[in-house]
Amino acid sequence: MAFESLPDGWRLWNEEPSGRAILVYRPDVFGSGDLPDECLPTIYLTNGARNARPGSGQYATDEWHVVLFLEPEIEAVTETHESREAGAAGAVDVAERFVAGDVDYRGAYQVPREEYFARLDEFVGGGETA
């Protein structure tokens, strides 16, 4: 299984027979009201078209996309891979970089959320894990 070696805090939320997968970070913290639910870091692995048109994602492509969302409309990392296996490895790599503090989540926002960033800092980049 491609997601057996996820870093601490990341969970496989869903894996479809088609190969698409969703990973989430610390749903125990984000779902508890400690951090805003809408800010749940989520990594999507999909071979759906990345066009902005509604419904375009339902059409499979030959490429696999890894996208780290910080909120539904805020993408922090977007990568494209040639195969599902490479995409899954890329998704794990993005999860590892996030936990290590190597993803600039502040830079992804146009409007800063300083209180949220300060609290999230406690969980990533060597911060607390519980």
C-alpha positions, 0 to 999 in steps of 0.5 A: 500500500502506498500510504503505509509510511505517512508521517505523524499526524497524516491519515488516509481519509479515502482511497478509491478503486480508481486510485484517487486518494485523500490524505488529511492532517490531524483531523482530531485537532481540526475537527475538535474546534481547536483549529478551524475545521475549514483549514484542515490540511488536505492532500488530494491525489487525482488523475482528474483534469485540472481545468477550472471548468465545473465538472472537468475533474471527472475526466481522467487524464494520463497525469496524476496530480498532488494538491495540498489544500489549506482551505477549499480554495487555497492551494499550497503545493501543486505537483504533476506526476507521470504515474499513480505510483509516482503521485502517491510517493509525491503525496507522501513527500508533500505530507513529510514536507508539511510536517517538517515545516518545509511548506510555506503555508503563510505564503499561500494566503492573501489575507493573513490569519496570524492567530491560526498560523501561530497555533498551526506552528505548534504542530508543524516543523518540530512543534508539539505533536499532541 
